[in-house]
Amino acid sequence: QVQLVEFGGGLVQAGDSLRLSCEMSGGTFNRYAMGWFRQAPGKEREFVVAVSRNGGSNSSADFVEGRFTMSRANAKNTVSLQMISVKPEDTAVYYCAAALAVGRTYAPTQSRDYSFWGQGTQVTVSS
């Protein structure tokens, strides 16, 4: 069974940088598009960024504004989310997700397209 484990969250100051990581086990990693979602208290889960199975295509939400970069290391079954210039409104639980790819450029933005989810990691940004 596919399992995803995130790590790297924590408490940071506005303007800081941090890196989240997610490791997959139990699946063939390069068969999956990978995405990051987040959910703040009282809000619905929202899409952040996604990358296709071979890393060749990316999707990102408008609010990212170039501040977040997602990458994947297929040899390590790992994806990362590099966050810079974080803002208090970035405070949320961040989730890693995997979607069985239907093509090389598949990088979906909808939660319903992802079959496997990590437990989430809390990111808190203080002002």
Buried (B, 14 or more C-beta within 10 A) or exposed (E): EBBBBBEBBEEBEEEBEBEBBBBBEEBEBEEBBBBBBBBBEEEEBBBBBBBBBEBEBBBBBEBBEEBBBBBBEBEEBBBBBBBEEBBEEBBBBBBBBBBBBEEEBBBBBEBEBBEBBBEBBEBBBEE
